[in-house]
């Protein structure tokens, strides 16, 4: 996370997209306890598959398929962007920040739906608060 944060701080919009995807993949691998030799596409199948994924997302079958496809598309489409074309994009900053937003969405939804299981996999307490969640029934404090 520090590496990605430093790229944002430095405004390195060319490196940020692939670094963000690699960070998300590494995080999800760790949470699901997958070995490094599992390919990107297969990571998402093993994690988000509606049938036998470790942490499927959503309620309906369509929603679960959508999250699976979103995870796969996130990695496959964005993992190795052509850095030469990124350097020439007038909207490189917006593009990179969009990828960062998609990464945040995936990780946030995984934590929201499976926070206790993820915390257990990381050896942390199982409460949503311990996993960094703010209860929905009260507004966040200014310190959150």
C-alpha positions in Angstrom: 0.0 0.0 0.0 2.9 2.4 0.8 4.3 1.9 -2.7 1.0 2.7 -4.4 0.5 5.7 -2.0 4.0 7.0 -2.9 3.1 6.8 -6.6 0.0 8.9 -6.0 2.0 11.4 -3.9 4.7 11.6 -6.7 2.1 11.9 -9.4 3.5 8.9 -11.3 0.4 8.2 -13.3 2.2 5.8 -15.7 3.3 3.3 -13.0 0.2 3.6 -10.8 -2.2 1.5 -12.8 -0.2 -1.7 -12.9 1.1 -1.2 -9.4 -2.5 -0.9 -8.1 -3.6 -4.1 -9.9 -0.6 -6.0 -8.5 -1.3 -4.7 -5.0 -5.0 -5.8 -5.2 -4.0 -9.2 -6.6 -1.4 -9.7 -3.9 -3.9 -8.7 -1.2 -6.6 -11.0 -2.5 -4.2 -13.9 -2.8 -3.1 -13.4 0.8 -6.7 -13.2 2.0 -7.7 -16.3 0.1 -4.4 -18.1 1.0 -3.6 -18.7 -2.7 -0.1 -19.6 -3.9 1.8 -17.1 -6.1 1.7 -19.5 -9.1 -2.1 -19.1 -9.5 -2.7 -17.0 -12.6 -4.5 -13.6 -12.4 -7.7 -14.9 -14.0 -7.7 -18.0 -11.8 -7.3 -15.9 -8.7 -10.6 -14.2 -9.2 -12.3 -17.5 -10.1 -11.0 -19.1 -6.8 -12.0 -16.0 -4.8 -15.3 -14.8 -6.4 -16.8 -17.8 -8.2 -20.5 -18.0 -7.2 -20.2 -21.8 -7.0 -17.1 -22.5 -5.0 -15.2 -19.2 -4.6 -13.6 -18.5 -1.2 -15.3 -15.0 -0.9 -18.2 -14.7 -3.5 -19.8 -11.2 -3.5 -23.4 -10.3 -4.0 -26.7 -11.9 -3.3 -28.3 -12.9 -6.6 -26.6 -15.1 -9.2 -26.4 -12.2 -11.7 -24.8 -10.0 -9.1 -22.3 -12.7 -8.2 -21.4 -13.3 -11.8 -21.0 -9.5 -12.2 -18.5 -9.3 -9.3 -16.6 -12.3 -10.7 -16.4 -10.6 -14.2 -15.5 -7.3 -12.6 -12.5 -8.9 -10.7 -11.3 -10.7 -13.8 -11.7 -7.7 -16.0 -9.9 -5.5 -13.5 -6.8 -7.7 -13.6 -6.8 -8.8 -17.2 -7.6 -5.4 -18.8 -5.5 -3.2 -16.5 -2.6 -5.3 -15.2 -0.1 -4.6 -18.0 -1.2 -1.4 -19.8 1.0 -0.1 -22.5 3.2 2.4 -20.5 4.1 4.3 -23.7 0.5 5.0 -24.5 -0.2 5.9 -20.9 2.6 8.5 -20.9 1.0 10.1 -23.9 -2.5 10.2 -22.5 -3.8 13.7 -21.6 -6.0 12.1 -19.0 -3.3 9.8 -17.5 -4.1 11.1 -14.0 -7.8 10.5 -14.3 -7.2 7.1 -15.8 -4.8 6.1 -13.0 -7.2 7.4 -10.3 -10.1 5.6 -11.9 -8.1 2.3 -11.5 -7.4 3.2 -7.9 -11.1 3.7 -7.4 -11.9 0.3 -8.9 -9.3 -1.3 -6.7 -10.8 0.4 -3.6 -14.3 -0.8 -4.6 -13.2 -4.4 -4.9 -11.3 -4.5 -1.6 -14.0 -2.5 0.2 -16.7 -4.9 -1.0 -14.7 -8.0 0.0 -14.1 -6.5 3.4 -17.7 -5.5 3.8 -19.1 -9.0 2.9 -16.3 -11.1 4.3 -14.5 -9.0 6.8 -14.6 -11.5 9.6 -13.3 -14.3 7.4 -10.6 -12.1 6.0 -9.6 -11.0 9.5 -9.4 -14.6 10.6 -7.2 -15.5 7.5 -4.9 -12.7 8.6 -4.9 -13.8 12.2 -6.8 -10.7 13.4 -10.0 -10.3 15.6 -13.2 -11.2 13.7 -15.3 -8.0 14.4 -16.0 -5.6 11.6 -14.7 -2.8 13.7 -11.4 -4.6 14.0 -11.3 -4.9 10.2 -11.7 -1.1 9.9 -15.4 -0.9 9.4 -17.8 1.8 10.7 -21.2 0.6 11.7 -24.0 1.5 9.3 -26.4 2.4 12.0 -24.5 5.5 13.1 -22.7 8.2 11.1 -18.9 8.1 11.0 -17.1 10.3 13.5 -14.9 13.1 12.2 -11.9 11.1 13.2 -12.8 8.1 11.0 
